[in-house]
Amino acid sequence: MSLASPRSFQRYVALGDSSTEGLDDPDGRGGYRGWSQRLAERLSEVQGELAYANLAVRGLTTAEVRARQLDAALALKPDLATLFCGTNDVTQARFDADRVAADIEVMQRSLTASGATVLSFTLPDLTPLMPLARLISPRIARLNRALASAAQRSGSLLVDFAAYPVATDPRLWSEDRIHANAAGHARIAEALAYALRLPGSSESWLQPLVPPLQRTRRERWSAEMQWWTRHFLPWLGQGLLGRSSSHGRGPKCPTLTSMRGQASL
């Protein structure tokens, strides 16, 4: 990961899917906070003020993020943008790594060409969280290679979460094992703050949690059964019916909103 030179930002726009939207990091008001809002709060605390927009919509593929969010993001003239998507691509029946890579690079290049500093990050192999994920681990590896190549060619910053074992500590993930929980979102925000070299940021985000997680066989079995019944089977049924969680949903925060000295991470 290459660190940016320290600087201030006026307009931060976040693009992406449910991760950028903030699932599962409740804000206490019926919505979601999430790592992008946490990063915006951190920036406003450091700088005193920041204009922030979040165009994310859960359930979108990379092609849909490009089609629905790129032009809107460019119209907001950001000098900072975050872009994370691809999870919904690797879980589909068909996965076109070249298409995903091309869409990501177009978005990164367009944003950097407009004058924005662009941050993206990799998706860790989810197998330690759910054994079934070994079926898509080759896809995740291809996605991450595409992200690294796109970032290098476009001049974007890339935080490689896949390189650090702590990224798949179950204590940083929600019950569905697809979204980060509040602690996980805080870690992501801290990593991005460190990539931007914000005052007070550090490499603490990559340190393992202590003590090590230890669960009995019975606890592991119970957790697996709950995951299958509460999350995997409903998700599978939704997919078979052709339903997307993005249906009827708009961007989380489509216009730039002023944030002044918001709470830190």
C-alpha positions in Angstrom: 0.0 0.0 0.0 1.4 3.4 -1.0 0.6 6.2 1.4 -0.7 9.5 0.1 1.0 12.8 1.0 -0.9 14.5 3.8 -3.4 17.0 2.5 -6.9 18.3 3.2 -10.1 17.6 1.2 -13.2 19.6 0.6 -15.6 17.2 -1.1 -15.6 13.5 -0.4 -17.8 11.1 -2.5 -18.2 7.4 -1.7 -19.2 5.0 -4.5 -20.1 1.3 -4.0 -22.5 -1.3 -2.7 -23.7 -2.4 0.7 -20.3 -2.2 2.3 -20.0 1.5 1.4 -23.6 2.0 2.4 -22.6 0.9 5.9 -24.2 -2.6 6.5 -24.0 -3.8 9.3 -23.0 -0.7 11.4 -26.2 0.7 12.9 -26.2 4.5 13.5 -28.8 4.3 16.3 -31.4 6.1 14.2 -32.6 3.3 12.0 -29.9 3.6 9.4 -26.3 2.7 9.0 -23.1 4.6 9.7 -20.3 2.5 8.0 -16.7 3.0 7.3 -17.2 5.8 4.6 -19.2 7.9 7.1 -16.7 7.2 9.8 -13.9 8.3 7.5 -15.9 11.5 6.6 -16.3 12.2 10.3 -12.6 11.7 10.9 -11.8 14.1 8.1 -14.2 16.7 9.4 -12.8 16.4 12.9 -9.2 16.9 11.5 -10.1 19.7 9.1 -13.1 21.3 10.8 -15.4 20.9 7.8 -16.0 18.5 4.9 -18.7 18.1 2.3 -19.7 14.4 2.1 -21.9 12.4 -0.3 -22.5 8.6 -0.3 -23.9 7.2 -3.6 -23.8 3.6 -2.5 -26.7 1.2 -3.0 -26.7 -2.4 -1.6 -26.9 -5.3 -4.0 -25.2 -3.6 -7.0 -22.6 -5.2 -9.2 -19.6 -3.3 -10.4 -21.2 -2.7 -13.8 -24.3 -1.2 -12.1 -22.1 0.9 -9.8 -20.4 2.4 -12.9 -23.7 2.9 -14.7 -25.6 4.4 -11.8 -22.9 6.3 -9.8 -20.0 7.4 -11.8 -21.6 10.3 -13.7 -23.3 11.4 -10.5 -20.0 11.3 -8.6 -18.2 13.3 -11.2 -20.9 15.9 -11.2 -20.2 16.5 -7.5 -16.5 17.4 -8.3 -14.9 15.4 -5.5 -11.3 15.8 -4.5 -11.5 12.6 -2.6 -13.4 9.4 -3.6 -13.6 5.9 -2.3 -14.6 3.0 -4.6 -15.3 -0.5 -3.3 -17.4 -3.1 -5.2 -17.1 -6.6 -6.6 -18.5 -8.7 -3.8 -21.8 -9.0 -5.7 -20.0 -10.0 -8.8 -18.0 -12.9 -7.3 -21.2 -14.4 -5.8 -23.1 -14.4 -9.1 -23.6 -17.6 -11.2 -21.2 -16.1 -13.8 -18.1 -14.0 -13.0 -16.3 -12.0 -15.7 -13.1 -10.9 -14.1 -12.0 -8.9 -17.2 -15.3 -7.0 -17.3 -15.1 -6.2 -13.6 -11.5 -5.1 -13.9 -12.4 -2.8 -16.9 -15.3 -1.2 -15.1 -13.2 -0.6 -12.0 -10.4 0.9 -14.0 -12.7 3.2 -15.9 -14.2 4.5 -12.7 -10.8 5.0 -11.1 -9.3 6.7 -14.1 -12.3 9.0 -14.5 -12.2 10.1 -10.9 -8.4 10.6 -10.8 -8.6 12.5 -14.1 -11.1 14.9 -12.6 -8.6 15.7 -9.8 -9.8 13.3 -7.1 -7.6 11.2 -4.8 -9.1 7.7 -5.1 -9.0 4.9 -2.5 -10.0 1.3 -3.0 -9.3 -1.8 -1.1 -9.2 -5.6 -1.6 -11.7 -8.2 -0.4 -10.1 -10.9 1.9 -10.7 -14.6 1.3 -13.9 -15.3 3.2 -13.1 -19.0 3.7 -12.0 -18.6 7.4 -15.5 -17.0 8.0 -17.5 -19.6 6.1 -16.1 -22.8 4.7 -18.5 -22.6 1.7 -16.6 -19.5 0.5 -13.8 -21.8 -0.7 -16.0 -22.2 -3.8 -15.5 -18.5 -4.7 -12.0 -17.9 -3.3 -10.4 -18.2 -6.7 -12.8 -15.5 -7.9 -11.9 -13.2 -5.0 -8.2 -13.7 -5.8 -8.8 -12.7 -9.4 -10.8 -9.7 -8.3 -8.0 -8.6 -6.0 -5.4 -8.9 -8.8 -7.7 -6.8 -11.0 -8.0 -4.2 -8.3 -4.2 -4.0 -7.8 -3.6 -3.7 -11.6 -6.3 -1.1 -12.0 -5.0 1.0 -9.0 -1.5 0.9 -10.4 -2.5 2.0 -13.9 -4.9 4.7 -12.6 -2.8 6.1 -9.8 -5.3 5.2 -7.1 -4.5 4.2 -3.6 -5.2 0.5 -2.7 -5.4 -0.9 0.9 -4.7 -4.6 0.7 -6.9 -6.0 3.4 -6.5 -9.5 1.9 -2.8 -9.5 3.0 -3.6 -9.4 6.7 -5.1 -12.3 8.7 -7.0 -9.9 11.1 -9.2 -9.0 8.2 -11.1 -12.3 8.6 -11.3 -12.4 12.4 -15.0 -13.3 12.9 -15.2 -10.6 15.7 -15.0 -7.9 13.0 -17.8 -9.3 10.9 -21.6 -9.4 11.3 -23.7 -12.5 11.7 -24.2 -12.8 7.9 -20.4 -13.1 7.4 -20.6 -10.8 4.3 -20.7 -7.4 6.0 -18.4 -5.9 8.6 -19.9 -5.1 12.0 -19.3 -1.8 13.8 -15.8 -2.9 14.9 -14.9 -4.0 11.4 -16.2 -0.7 9.8 -14.0 1.2 12.4 -11.0 -0.8 11.3 -11.6 -0.1 7.6 -12.0 3.6 8.3 -8.8 3.7 10.3 -7.0 1.9 7.5 -8.2 4.4 5.0 -7.3 7.3 7.3 -3.8 5.8 7.6 -3.5 5.5 3.8 -4.4 9.3 3.6 -1.9 10.0 6.4 -4.4 11.8 8.5 -3.1 13.2 11.8 -3.5 10.7 14.6 -3.9 7.7 12.2 -1.7 4.6 12.7 -1.1 1.0 11.7 -3.2 -0.1 14.7 -5.9 -1.4 12.2 -3.7 -4.3 11.1 -2.9 -5.6 14.6 -4.6 -8.9 15.5 -7.4 -8.9 18.1 -6.4 -10.3 21.5 -6.9 -12.7 23.1 -7.1 -15.1 20.2 -10.6 -16.3 19.4 -11.4 -19.7 20.8 -14.7 -21.5 20.4 -15.8 -25.0 21.2 -16.9 -27.5 18.6 -20.5 -27.1 19.8 -20.3 -23.3 19.5 -18.9 -23.6 16.0 -21.6 -26.0 15.0 -24.4 -23.8 16.4 -23.0 -20.8 14.6 -23.0 -22.7 11.3 -26.6 -23.9 11.7 -27.7 -20.3 12.5 -25.9 -18.9 9.5 -27.4 -21.5 7.1 -30.9 -20.9 8.2 -30.9 -17.1 8.9 -28.6 -16.0 6.0 -27.5 -18.4 3.4 -30.8 -20.1 2.5 -32.8 -16.8 2.4 -30.0 -15.3 0.2 -30.1 -18.4 -2.1 -33.9 -18.2 -2.4 -33.7 -14.5 -3.3 -31.2 -15.3 -6.0 -33.3 -18.1 -7.5 -36.2 -15.7 -7.6 -34.1 -13.1 -9.4 -34.6 -10.5 -6.7 -31.9 -7.9 -5.9 -31.6 -6.1 -2.6 -31.1 -2.9 -4.7 -34.7 -3.0 -5.9 -36.4 0.3 -5.1 -33.5 1.8 -3.3 -31.7 5.0 -4.0 -28.3 6.4 -2.9 -27.7 6.7 0.8 -26.7 10.4 0.6 -26.9 11.6 -3.0 -26.0 15.3 -2.4 -23.0 16.8 -0.7 -23.7 17.4 3.0 -21.7 19.6 5.2 -20.1 17.9 8.2 -18.4 20.1 10.8 -16.2 18.5 13.5 -18.1 15.3 13.6 -17.3 12.5 16.1 -14.1 10.5 15.5 -13.8 6.8 14.7 
